[in-house]
Amino acid sequence: MVHGKLTERLSMEKKVAATLRRLLPRLEERFKPHVEPDEWQGFEERLRRNFPQLFEGLHFLYGDAYDFFFHVESILASATH
């Protein structure tokens, strides 16, 4: 049972990392040019720190639905805006 939970945890961490790697450049392209560099740096630090918890909550709601990535991106874009 412990092995299964560890495997599940590692799988979730991989999903979190992959999603952030995919989303961050899209957010940077869209929003970074419109804010001061230190403002963007602060946002990115907060995003990296809090993204795992946000991702896990959204994954609980949407699971592996085909449009999961769209929802995560939409929520982050709204928060960034």
Rosetta blueprint (number, residue, H / E / L):
1 M L
2 V H
3 H H
4 G H
5 K H
6 L H
7 T H
8 E H
9 R H
10 L H
11 S H
12 M H
13 E H
14 K H
15 K H
16 V H
17 A H
18 A H
19 T H
20 L H
21 R H
22 R H
23 L H
24 L H
25 P H
26 R H
27 L H
28 E H
29 E H
30 R H
31 F H
32 K H
33 P H
34 H H
35 V L
36 E L
37 P H
38 D H
39 E H
40 W H
41 Q H
42 G H
43 F H
44 E H
45 E H
46 R H
47 L H
48 R H
49 R H
50 N H
51 F H
52 P H
53 Q H
54 L H
55 F H
56 E H
57 G H
58 L H
59 H H
60 F H
61 L H
62 Y H
63 G L
64 D L
65 A L
66 Y L
67 D L
68 F H
69 F H
70 F H
71 H H
72 V H
73 E H
74 S H
75 I H
76 L H
77 A H
78 S H
79 A H
80 T H
81 H L
